[in-house]
Amino acid sequence: MSTTTRSIATVQAEIEAVRRHLHEAPPHAGSGTRVALEERLRGLERELARRRAATTGPGVR
């Protein structure tokens, strides 16, 4: 993971971009394109959940 801090909005925008690419990718895209996009989407969704938890977790006002 990058050492730079990304905002929730940035991660959400990247998720939407990956979803668009997934929608546009043919079902049998070569070279594991769909698999790579699906893995990226899962990683971004985990990152978004962590960022949201960090802003709403215990001790955060």
CHARMM-style PDB file with segment names, atoms N, HN, CA, C and O in Angstrom:
ATOM      1  N   MET     1       0.834  -1.177   0.000  1.00  0.00      PROA
ATOM      2  CA  MET     1       0.000   0.000   0.000  1.00  0.00      PROA
ATOM      3  C   MET     1       0.877   1.238   0.000  1.00  0.00      PROA
ATOM      4  O   MET     1       1.982   1.242   0.544  1.00  0.00      PROA
ATOM      5  N   SER     2       0.375   2.258  -0.604  1.00  0.00      PROA
ATOM      6  HN  SER     2      -0.522   2.255  -1.046  1.00  0.00      PROA
ATOM      7  CA  SER     2       1.108   3.505  -0.702  1.00  0.00      PROA
ATOM      8  C   SER     2       1.218   4.170   0.668  1.00  0.00      PROA
ATOM      9  O   SER     2       0.360   3.980   1.530  1.00  0.00      PROA
ATOM     10  N   THR     3       2.268   4.940   0.855  1.00  0.00      PROA
ATOM     11  HN  THR     3       2.965   5.094   0.155  1.00  0.00      PROA
ATOM     12  CA  THR     3       2.441   5.643   2.122  1.00  0.00      PROA
ATOM     13  C   THR     3       1.661   6.951   2.133  1.00  0.00      PROA
ATOM     14  O   THR     3       1.559   7.589   3.181  1.00  0.00      PROA
ATOM     15  N   THR     4       1.111   7.366   1.002  1.00  0.00      PROA
ATOM     16  HN  THR     4       1.193   6.848   0.151  1.00  0.00      PROA
ATOM     17  CA  THR     4       0.331   8.600   0.973  1.00  0.00      PROA
ATOM     18  C   THR     4      -1.073   8.311   1.483  1.00  0.00      PROA
ATOM     19  O   THR     4      -1.607   7.219   1.290  1.00  0.00      PROA
ATOM     20  N   THR     5      -1.655   9.298   2.131  1.00  0.00      PROA
ATOM     21  HN  THR     5      -1.221  10.185   2.288  1.00  0.00      PROA
ATOM     22  CA  THR     5      -3.010   9.155   2.647  1.00  0.00      PROA
ATOM     23  C   THR     5      -3.997   9.590   1.578  1.00  0.00      PROA
ATOM     24  O   THR     5      -3.902  10.680   1.013  1.00  0.00      PROA
ATOM     25  N   ARG     6      -4.945   8.705   1.320  1.00  0.00      PROA
ATOM     26  HN  ARG     6      -5.022   7.819   1.778  1.00  0.00      PROA
ATOM     27  CA  ARG     6      -5.967   9.007   0.319  1.00  0.00      PROA
ATOM     28  C   ARG     6      -7.287   9.258   1.026  1.00  0.00      PROA
ATOM     29  O   ARG     6      -7.586   8.633   2.043  1.00  0.00      PROA
ATOM     30  N   SER     7      -8.066  10.164   0.489  1.00  0.00      PROA
ATOM     31  HN  SER     7      -7.823  10.672  -0.338  1.00  0.00      PROA
ATOM     32  CA  SER     7      -9.347  10.473   1.115  1.00  0.00      PROA
ATOM     33  C   SER     7     -10.383   9.412   0.751  1.00  0.00      PROA
ATOM     34  O   SER     7     -10.217   8.652  -0.203  1.00  0.00      PROA
ATOM     35  N   ILE     8     -11.444   9.384   1.531  1.00  0.00      PROA
ATOM     36  HN  ILE     8     -11.579  10.000   2.307  1.00  0.00      PROA
ATOM     37  CA  ILE     8     -12.547   8.469   1.245  1.00  0.00      PROA
ATOM     38  C   ILE     8     -13.098   8.760  -0.143  1.00  0.00      PROA
ATOM     39  O   ILE     8     -13.395   7.831  -0.893  1.00  0.00      PROA
ATOM     40  N   ALA     9     -13.239  10.021  -0.494  1.00  0.00      PROA
ATOM     41  HN  ALA     9     -12.998  10.776   0.116  1.00  0.00      PROA
ATOM     42  CA  ALA     9     -13.767  10.387  -1.811  1.00  0.00      PROA
ATOM     43  C   ALA     9     -12.879   9.875  -2.942  1.00  0.00      PROA
ATOM     44  O   ALA     9     -13.381   9.458  -3.985  1.00  0.00      PROA
ATOM     45  N   THR    10     -11.577   9.906  -2.740  1.00  0.00      PROA
ATOM     46  HN  THR    10     -11.169  10.246  -1.893  1.00  0.00      PROA
ATOM     47  CA  THR    10     -10.645   9.410  -3.755  1.00  0.00      PROA
ATOM     48  C   THR    10     -10.814   7.910  -3.948  1.00  0.00      PROA
ATOM     49  O   THR    10     -10.839   7.424  -5.079  1.00  0.00      PROA
ATOM     50  N   VAL    11     -10.930   7.177  -2.846  1.00  0.00      PROA
ATOM     51  HN  VAL    11     -10.910   7.572  -1.927  1.00  0.00      PROA
ATOM     52  CA  VAL    11     -11.096   5.733  -2.926  1.00  0.00      PROA
ATOM     53  C   VAL    11     -12.443   5.404  -3.581  1.00  0.00      PROA
ATOM     54  O   VAL    11     -12.521   4.495  -4.407  1.00  0.00      PROA
ATOM     55  N   GLN    12     -13.499   6.134  -3.219  1.00  0.00      PROA
ATOM     56  HN  GLN    12     -13.435   6.872  -2.548  1.00  0.00      PROA
ATOM     57  CA  GLN    12     -14.808   5.910  -3.826  1.00  0.00      PROA
ATOM     58  C   GLN    12     -14.762   6.150  -5.332  1.00  0.00      PROA
ATOM     59  O   GLN    12     -15.353   5.390  -6.099  1.00  0.00      PROA
ATOM     60  N   ALA    13     -14.073   7.185  -5.753  1.00  0.00      PROA
ATOM     61  HN  ALA    13     -13.593   7.802  -5.130  1.00  0.00      PROA
ATOM     62  CA  ALA    13     -13.958   7.484  -7.182  1.00  0.00      PROA
ATOM     63  C   ALA    13     -13.224   6.367  -7.909  1.00  0.00      PROA
ATOM     64  O   ALA    13     -13.596   5.996  -9.022  1.00  0.00      PROA
ATOM     65  N   GLU    14     -12.177   5.830  -7.279  1.00  0.00      PROA
ATOM     66  HN  GLU    14     -11.875   6.131  -6.374  1.00  0.00      PROA
ATOM     67  CA  GLU    14     -11.440   4.739  -7.903  1.00  0.00      PROA
ATOM     68  C   GLU    14     -12.297   3.478  -7.989  1.00  0.00      PROA
ATOM     69  O   GLU    14     -12.227   2.744  -8.975  1.00  0.00      PROA
ATOM     70  N   ILE    15     -13.100   3.227  -6.963  1.00  0.00      PROA
ATOM     71  HN  ILE    15     -13.157   3.823  -6.162  1.00  0.00      PROA
ATOM     72  CA  ILE    15     -14.015   2.079  -6.997  1.00  0.00      PROA
ATOM     73  C   ILE    15     -14.976   2.216  -8.170  1.00  0.00      PROA
ATOM     74  O   ILE    15     -15.200   1.255  -8.906  1.00  0.00      PROA
ATOM     75  N   GLU    16     -15.538   3.388  -8.345  1.00  0.00      PROA
ATOM     76  HN  GLU    16     -15.357   4.169  -7.747  1.00  0.00      PROA
ATOM     77  CA  GLU    16     -16.472   3.606  -9.455  1.00  0.00      PROA
ATOM     78  C   GLU    16     -15.781   3.411 -10.807  1.00  0.00      PROA
ATOM     79  O   GLU    16     -16.376   2.858 -11.732  1.00  0.00      PROA
ATOM     80  N   ALA    17     -14.547   3.857 -10.922  1.00  0.00      PROA
ATOM     81  HN  ALA    17     -14.065   4.306 -10.171  1.00  0.00      PROA
ATOM     82  CA  ALA    17     -13.804   3.679 -12.172  1.00  0.00      PROA
ATOM     83  C   ALA    17     -13.566   2.195 -12.456  1.00  0.00      PROA
ATOM     84  O   ALA    17     -13.720   1.750 -13.593  1.00  0.00      PROA
ATOM     85  N   VAL    18     -13.193   1.435 -11.435  1.00  0.00      PROA
ATOM     86  HN  VAL    18     -13.068   1.798 -10.511  1.00  0.00      PROA
ATOM     87  CA  VAL    18     -12.963  -0.001 -11.619  1.00  0.00      PROA
ATOM     88  C   VAL    18     -14.271  -0.689 -11.989  1.00  0.00      PROA
ATOM     89  O   VAL    18     -14.284  -1.567 -12.852  1.00  0.00      PROA
ATOM     90  N   ARG    19     -15.371  -0.300 -11.345  1.00  0.00      PROA
ATOM     91  HN  ARG    19     -15.360   0.413 -10.644  1.00  0.00      PROA
ATOM     92  CA  ARG    19     -16.678  -0.890 -11.684  1.00  0.00      PROA
ATOM     93  C   ARG    19     -17.043  -0.610 -13.139  1.00  0.00      PROA
ATOM     94  O   ARG    19     -17.572  -1.483 -13.827  1.00  0.00      PROA
ATOM     95  N   ARG    20     -16.760   0.604 -13.607  1.00  0.00      PROA
ATOM     96  HN  ARG    20     -16.330   1.313 -13.048  1.00  0.00      PROA
ATOM     97  CA  ARG    20     -17.035   0.932 -15.022  1.00  0.00      PROA
ATOM     98  C   ARG    20     -16.209   0.040 -15.942  1.00  0.00      PROA
ATOM     99  O   ARG    20     -16.723  -0.485 -16.930  1.00  0.00      PROA
ATOM    100  N   HSD    21     -14.932  -0.131 -15.617  1.00  0.00      PROA
ATOM    101  HN  HSD    21     -14.515   0.295 -14.814  1.00  0.00      PROA
ATOM    102  CA  HSD    21     -14.063  -0.992 -16.433  1.00  0.00      PROA
ATOM    103  C   HSD    21     -14.574  -2.426 -16.431  1.00  0.00      PROA
ATOM    104  O   HSD    21     -14.561  -3.094 -17.465  1.00  0.00      PROA
ATOM    105  N   LEU    22     -15.028  -2.903 -15.267  1.00  0.00      PROA
ATOM    106  HN  LEU    22     -15.039  -2.361 -14.427  1.00  0.00      PROA
ATOM    107  CA  LEU    22     -15.566  -4.263 -15.182  1.00  0.00      PROA
ATOM    108  C   LEU    22     -16.809  -4.404 -16.057  1.00  0.00      PROA
ATOM    109  O   LEU    22     -16.995  -5.416 -16.733  1.00  0.00      PROA
ATOM    110  N   HSD    23     -17.641  -3.392 -16.034  1.00  0.00      PROA
ATOM    111  HN  HSD    23     -17.490  -2.571 -15.484  1.00  0.00      PROA
ATOM    112  CA  HSD    23     -18.865  -3.423 -16.834  1.00  0.00      PROA
ATOM    113  C   HSD    23     -18.543  -3.449 -18.323  1.00  0.00      PROA
ATOM    114  O   HSD    23     -19.239  -4.100 -19.103  1.00  0.00      PROA
ATOM    115  N   GLU    24     -17.496  -2.746 -18.710  1.00  0.00      PROA
ATOM    116  HN  GLU    24     -16.931  -2.218 -18.076  1.00  0.00      PROA
ATOM    117  CA  GLU    24     -17.121  -2.645 -20.119  1.00  0.00      PROA
ATOM    118  C   GLU    24     -16.270  -3.818 -20.598  1.00  0.00      PROA
ATOM    119  O   GLU    24     -16.214  -4.088 -21.798  1.00  0.00      PROA
ATOM    120  N   ALA    25     -15.611  -4.517 -19.681  1.00  0.00      PROA
ATOM    121  HN  ALA    25     -15.656  -4.298 -18.706  1.00  0.00      PROA
ATOM    122  CA  ALA    25     -14.731  -5.626 -20.079  1.00  0.00      PROA
ATOM    123  C   ALA    25     -15.565  -6.815 -20.552  1.00  0.00      PROA
ATOM    124  O   ALA    25     -16.546  -7.183 -19.905  1.00  0.00      PROA
ATOM    125  N   PRO    26     -15.181  -7.410 -21.667  1.00  0.00      PROA
ATOM    126  CA  PRO    26     -15.904  -8.591 -22.140  1.00  0.00      PROA
ATOM    127  C   PRO    26     -15.806  -9.717 -21.110  1.00  0.00      PROA
ATOM    128  O   PRO    26     -14.819  -9.801 -20.379  1.00  0.00      PROA
ATOM    129  N   PRO    27     -16.823 -10.583 -21.046  1.00  0.00      PROA
ATOM    130  CA  PRO    27     -16.826 -11.660 -20.051  1.00  0.00      PROA
ATOM    131  C   PRO    27     -15.584 -12.551 -20.113  1.00  0.00      PROA
ATOM    132  O   PRO    27     -15.152 -13.082 -19.090  1.00  0.00      PROA
ATOM    133  N   HSD    28     -15.018 -12.715 -21.284  1.00  0.00      PROA
ATOM    134  HN  HSD    28     -15.369 -12.283 -22.115  1.00  0.00      PROA
ATOM    135  CA  HSD    28     -13.852 -13.585 -21.432  1.00  0.00      PROA
ATOM    136  C   HSD    28     -12.627 -12.786 -21.857  1.00  0.00      PROA
ATOM    137  O   HSD    28     -11.867 -13.212 -22.727  1.00  0.00      PROA
ATOM    138  N   ALA    29     -12.441 -11.622 -21.235  1.00  0.00      PROA
ATOM    139  HN  ALA    29     -13.058 -11.276 -20.528  1.00  0.00      PROA
ATOM    140  CA  ALA    29     -11.282 -10.781 -21.555  1.00  0.00      PROA
ATOM    141  C   ALA    29     -10.002 -11.555 -21.266  1.00  0.00      PROA
ATOM    142  O   ALA    29      -9.901 -12.239 -20.247  1.00  0.00      PROA
ATOM    143  N   GLY    30      -9.045 -11.448 -22.144  1.00  0.00      PROA
ATOM    144  HN  GLY    30      -9.127 -10.893 -22.971  1.00  0.00      PROA
ATOM    145  CA  GLY    30      -7.800 -12.203 -22.007  1.00  0.00      PROA
ATOM    146  C   GLY    30      -6.869 -11.678 -20.935  1.00  0.00      PROA
ATOM    147  O   GLY    30      -7.064 -10.589 -20.395  1.00  0.00      PROA
ATOM    148  N   SER    31      -5.877 -12.453 -20.643  1.00  0.00      PROA
ATOM    149  HN  SER    31      -5.719 -13.338 -21.081  1.00  0.00      PROA
ATOM    150  CA  SER    31      -4.790 -12.099 -19.726  1.00  0.00      PROA
ATOM    151  C   SER    31      -5.270 -11.811 -18.309  1.00  0.00      PROA
ATOM    152  O   SER    31      -4.618 -11.071 -17.573  1.00  0.00      PROA
ATOM    153  N   GLY    32      -6.385 -12.380 -17.926  1.00  0.00      PROA
ATOM    154  HN  GLY    32      -6.915 -12.982 -18.524  1.00  0.00      PROA
ATOM    155  CA  GLY    32      -6.864 -12.206 -16.559  1.00  0.00      PROA
ATOM    156  C   GLY    32      -7.354 -10.812 -16.251  1.00  0.00      PROA
ATOM    157  O   GLY    32      -7.329 -10.388 -15.096  1.00  0.00      PROA
ATOM    158  N   THR    33      -7.803 -10.086 -17.269  1.00  0.00      PROA
ATOM    159  HN  THR    33      -7.824 -10.430 -18.208  1.00  0.00      PROA
ATOM    160  CA  THR    33      -8.245  -8.704 -17.072  1.00  0.00      PROA
ATOM    161  C   THR    33      -9.352  -8.611 -16.037  1.00  0.00      PROA
ATOM    162  O   THR    33      -9.257  -7.823 -15.095  1.00  0.00      PROA
ATOM    163  N   ARG    34     -10.405  -9.411 -16.203  1.00  0.00      PROA
ATOM    164  HN  ARG    34     -10.482 -10.050 -16.968  1.00  0.00      PROA
ATOM    165  CA  ARG    34     -11.531  -9.365 -15.261  1.00  0.00      PROA
ATOM    166  C   ARG    34     -11.088  -9.773 -13.856  1.00  0.00      PROA
ATOM    167  O   ARG    34     -11.486  -9.156 -12.868  1.00  0.00      PROA
ATOM    168  N   VAL    35     -10.277 -10.798 -13.778  1.00  0.00      PROA
ATOM    169  HN  VAL    35      -9.954 -11.299 -14.580  1.00  0.00      PROA
ATOM    170  CA  VAL    35      -9.808 -11.262 -12.471  1.00  0.00      PROA
ATOM    171  C   VAL    35      -9.018 -10.149 -11.778  1.00  0.00      PROA
ATOM    172  O   VAL    35      -9.209  -9.892 -10.590  1.00  0.00      PROA
ATOM    173  N   ALA    36      -8.146  -9.505 -12.515  1.00  0.00      PROA
ATOM    174  HN  ALA    36      -7.990  -9.714 -13.481  1.00  0.00      PROA
ATOM    175  CA  ALA    36      -7.349  -8.415 -11.944  1.00  0.00      PROA
ATOM    176  C   ALA    36      -8.246  -7.262 -11.486  1.00  0.00      PROA
ATOM    177  O   ALA    36      -8.028  -6.691 -10.418  1.00  0.00      PROA
ATOM    178  N   LEU    37      -9.247  -6.922 -12.289  1.00  0.00      PROA
ATOM    179  HN  LEU    37      -9.424  -7.386 -13.157  1.00  0.00      PROA
ATOM    180  CA  LEU    37     -10.163  -5.843 -11.913  1.00  0.00      PROA
ATOM    181  C   LEU    37     -10.976  -6.217 -10.681  1.00  0.00      PROA
ATOM    182  O   LEU    37     -11.184  -5.386  -9.797  1.00  0.00      PROA
ATOM    183  N   GLU    38     -11.437  -7.467 -10.617  1.00  0.00      PROA
ATOM    184  HN  GLU    38     -11.268  -8.143 -11.335  1.00  0.00      PROA
ATOM    185  CA  GLU    38     -12.210  -7.907  -9.462  1.00  0.00      PROA
ATOM    186  C   GLU    38     -11.361  -7.898  -8.197  1.00  0.00      PROA
ATOM    187  O   GLU    38     -11.841  -7.517  -7.129  1.00  0.00      PROA
ATOM    188  N   GLU    39     -10.106  -8.312  -8.311  1.00  0.00      PROA
ATOM    189  HN  GLU    39      -9.716  -8.621  -9.179  1.00  0.00      PROA
ATOM    190  CA  GLU    39      -9.201  -8.268  -7.158  1.00  0.00      PROA
ATOM    191  C   GLU    39      -8.962  -6.827  -6.717  1.00  0.00      PROA
ATOM    192  O   GLU    39      -8.961  -6.527  -5.523  1.00  0.00      PROA
ATOM    193  N   ARG    40      -8.761  -5.944  -7.681  1.00  0.00      PROA
ATOM    194  HN  ARG    40      -8.761  -6.187  -8.651  1.00  0.00      PROA
ATOM    195  CA  ARG    40      -8.549  -4.524  -7.364  1.00  0.00      PROA
ATOM    196  C   ARG    40      -9.777  -3.940  -6.675  1.00  0.00      PROA
ATOM    197  O   ARG    40      -9.654  -3.179  -5.715  1.00  0.00      PROA
ATOM    198  N   LEU    41     -10.961  -4.299  -7.166  1.00  0.00      PROA
ATOM    199  HN  LEU    41     -11.061  -4.917  -7.946  1.00  0.00      PROA
ATOM    200  CA  LEU    41     -12.197  -3.806  -6.575  1.00  0.00      PROA
ATOM    201  C   LEU    41     -12.330  -4.273  -5.125  1.00  0.00      PROA
ATOM    202  O   LEU    41     -12.696  -3.486  -4.253  1.00  0.00      PROA
ATOM    203  N   ARG    42     -12.039  -5.537  -4.867  1.00  0.00      PROA
ATOM    204  HN  ARG    42     -11.742  -6.177  -5.576  1.00  0.00      PROA
ATOM    205  CA  ARG    42     -12.112  -6.051  -3.491  1.00  0.00      PROA
ATOM    206  C   ARG    42     -11.126  -5.317  -2.585  1.00  0.00      PROA
ATOM    207  O   ARG    42     -11.460  -4.974  -1.450  1.00  0.00      PROA
ATOM    208  N   GLY    43      -9.927  -5.078  -3.077  1.00  0.00      PROA
ATOM    209  HN  GLY    43      -9.656  -5.357  -3.998  1.00  0.00      PROA
ATOM    210  CA  GLY    43      -8.933  -4.352  -2.287  1.00  0.00      PROA
ATOM    211  C   GLY    43      -9.370  -2.931  -1.979  1.00  0.00      PROA
ATOM    212  O   GLY    43      -9.187  -2.446  -0.863  1.00  0.00      PROA
ATOM    213  N   LEU    44      -9.941  -2.274  -2.959  1.00  0.00      PROA
ATOM    214  HN  LEU    44     -10.090  -2.669  -3.866  1.00  0.00      PROA
ATOM    215  CA  LEU    44     -10.418  -0.906  -2.757  1.00  0.00      PROA
ATOM    216  C   LEU    44     -11.586  -0.866  -1.783  1.00  0.00      PROA
ATOM    217  O   LEU    44     -11.675   0.042  -0.956  1.00  0.00      PROA
ATOM    218  N   GLU    45     -12.477  -1.840  -1.875  1.00  0.00      PROA
ATOM    219  HN  GLU    45     -12.404  -2.578  -2.547  1.00  0.00      PROA
ATOM    220  CA  GLU    45     -13.606  -1.884  -0.953  1.00  0.00      PROA
ATOM    221  C   GLU    45     -13.128  -2.102   0.481  1.00  0.00      PROA
ATOM    222  O   GLU    45     -13.685  -1.524   1.415  1.00  0.00      PROA
ATOM    223  N   ARG    46     -12.092  -2.940   0.663  1.00  0.00      PROA
ATOM    224  HN  ARG    46     -11.640  -3.410  -0.095  1.00  0.00      PROA
ATOM    225  CA  ARG    46     -11.517  -3.124   2.006  1.00  0.00      PROA
ATOM    226  C   ARG    46     -10.880  -1.820   2.498  1.00  0.00      PROA
ATOM    227  O   ARG    46     -11.039  -1.441   3.659  1.00  0.00      PROA
ATOM    228  N   GLU    47     -10.162  -1.144   1.606  1.00  0.00      PROA
ATOM    229  HN  GLU    47     -10.033  -1.452   0.663  1.00  0.00      PROA
ATOM    230  CA  GLU    47      -9.527   0.127   1.971  1.00  0.00      PROA
ATOM    231  C   GLU    47     -10.584   1.154   2.377  1.00  0.00      PROA
ATOM    232  O   GLU    47     -10.411   1.872   3.363  1.00  0.00      PROA
ATOM    233  N   LEU    48     -11.666   1.221   1.623  1.00  0.00      PROA
ATOM    234  HN  LEU    48     -11.807   0.638   0.822  1.00  0.00      PROA
ATOM    235  CA  LEU    48     -12.742   2.160   1.937  1.00  0.00      PROA
ATOM    236  C   LEU    48     -13.346   1.846   3.298  1.00  0.00      PROA
ATOM    237  O   LEU    48     -13.597   2.756   4.089  1.00  0.00      PROA
ATOM    238  N   ALA    49     -13.579   0.578   3.578  1.00  0.00      PROA
ATOM    239  HN  ALA    49     -13.375  -0.161   2.936  1.00  0.00      PROA
ATOM    240  CA  ALA    49     -14.136   0.190   4.872  1.00  0.00      PROA
ATOM    241  C   ALA    49     -13.196   0.592   6.014  1.00  0.00      PROA
ATOM    242  O   ALA    49     -13.647   1.082   7.049  1.00  0.00      PROA
ATOM    243  N   ARG    50     -11.885   0.383   5.822  1.00  0.00      PROA
ATOM    244  HN  ARG    50     -11.518  -0.015   4.981  1.00  0.00      PROA
ATOM    245  CA  ARG    50     -10.912   0.777   6.851  1.00  0.00      PROA
ATOM    246  C   ARG    50     -10.931   2.284   7.069  1.00  0.00      PROA
ATOM    247  O   ARG    50     -10.905   2.751   8.208  1.00  0.00      PROA
ATOM    248  N   ARG    51     -10.976   3.038   5.989  1.00  0.00      PROA
ATOM    249  HN  ARG    51     -10.997   2.659   5.064  1.00  0.00      PROA
ATOM    250  CA  ARG    51     -10.974   4.505   6.114  1.00  0.00      PROA
ATOM    251  C   ARG    51     -12.240   4.996   6.810  1.00  0.00      PROA
ATOM    252  O   ARG    51     -12.188   5.892   7.652  1.00  0.00      PROA
ATOM    253  N   ARG    52     -13.372   4.406   6.453  1.00  0.00      PROA
ATOM    254  HN  ARG    52     -13.415   3.678   5.768  1.00  0.00      PROA
ATOM    255  CA  ARG    52     -14.626   4.806   7.104  1.00  0.00      PROA
ATOM    256  C   ARG    52     -14.587   4.456   8.592  1.00  0.00      PROA
ATOM    257  O   ARG    52     -15.017   5.248   9.431  1.00  0.00      PROA
ATOM    258  N   ALA    53     -14.072   3.271   8.913  1.00  0.00      PROA
ATOM    259  HN  ALA    53     -13.723   2.628   8.232  1.00  0.00      PROA
ATOM    260  CA  ALA    53     -13.985   2.868  10.317  1.00  0.00      PROA
ATOM    261  C   ALA    53     -13.061   3.797  11.097  1.00  0.00      PROA
ATOM    262  O   ALA    53     -13.316   4.102  12.262  1.00  0.00      PROA
ATOM    263  N   ALA    54     -12.005   4.237  10.457  1.00  0.00      PROA
ATOM    264  HN  ALA    54     -11.799   3.989   9.510  1.00  0.00      PROA
ATOM    265  CA  ALA    54     -11.043   5.136  11.122  1.00  0.00      PROA
ATOM    266  C   ALA    54     -11.668   6.498  11.424  1.00  0.00      PROA
ATOM    267  O   ALA    54     -11.261   7.175  12.369  1.00  0.00      PROA
ATOM    268  N   THR    55     -12.657   6.897  10.621  1.00  0.00      PROA
ATOM    269  HN  THR    55     -12.988   6.347   9.854  1.00  0.00      PROA
ATOM    270  CA  THR    55     -13.269   8.203  10.853  1.00  0.00      PROA
ATOM    271  C   THR    55     -14.491   8.114  11.745  1.00  0.00      PROA
ATOM    272  O   THR    55     -14.997   9.141  12.196  1.00  0.00      PROA
ATOM    273  N   THR    56     -14.984   6.895  12.012  1.00  0.00      PROA
ATOM    274  HN  THR    56     -14.573   6.060  11.646  1.00  0.00      PROA
ATOM    275  CA  THR    56     -16.176   6.752  12.838  1.00  0.00      PROA
ATOM    276  C   THR    56     -15.952   5.822  14.013  1.00  0.00      PROA
ATOM    277  O   THR    56     -16.890   5.526  14.753  1.00  0.00      PROA
ATOM    278  N   GLY    57     -14.737   5.359  14.196  1.00  0.00      PROA
ATOM    279  HN  GLY    57     -13.976   5.600  13.595  1.00  0.00      PROA
ATOM    280  CA  GLY    57     -14.439   4.398  15.259  1.00  0.00      PROA
ATOM    281  C   GLY    57     -14.425   5.020  16.635  1.00  0.00      PROA
ATOM    282  O   GLY    57     -14.646   6.221  16.791  1.00  0.00      PROA
ATOM    283  N   PRO    58     -14.162   4.189  17.638  1.00  0.00      PROA
ATOM    284  CA  PRO    58     -14.115   4.678  19.029  1.00  0.00      PROA
ATOM    285  C   PRO    58     -13.076   5.788  19.179  1.00  0.00      PROA
ATOM    286  O   PRO    58     -11.985   5.724  18.612  1.00  0.00      PROA
ATOM    287  N   GLY    59     -13.434   6.784  19.940  1.00  0.00      PROA
ATOM    288  HN  GLY    59     -14.320   6.836  20.401  1.00  0.00      PROA
ATOM    289  CA  GLY    59     -12.506   7.876  20.188  1.00  0.00      PROA
ATOM    290  C   GLY    59     -12.505   8.956  19.121  1.00  0.00      PROA
ATOM    291  O   GLY    59     -11.819   9.968  19.267  1.00  0.00      PROA
ATOM    292  N   VAL    60     -13.261   8.757  18.052  1.00  0.00      PROA
ATOM    293  HN  VAL    60     -13.818   7.935  17.934  1.00  0.00      PROA
ATOM    294  CA  VAL    60     -13.358   9.768  16.998  1.00  0.00      PROA
ATOM    295  C   VAL    60     -14.644  10.550  17.233  1.00  0.00      PROA
ATOM    296  O   VAL    60     -15.720   9.975  17.394  1.00  0.00      PROA
ATOM    297  N   ARG    61     -14.510  11.854  17.249  1.00  0.00      PROA
ATOM    298  HN  ARG    61     -13.635  12.321  17.118  1.00  0.00      PROA
ATOM    299  CA  ARG    61     -15.696  12.692  17.502  1.00  0.00      PROA
ATOM    300  C   ARG    61     -16.240  13.251  16.231  1.00  0.00      PROA
ATOM    301  OT1 ARG    61     -17.234  13.977  16.252  1.00  0.00      PROA
TER     302      ARG     61
END
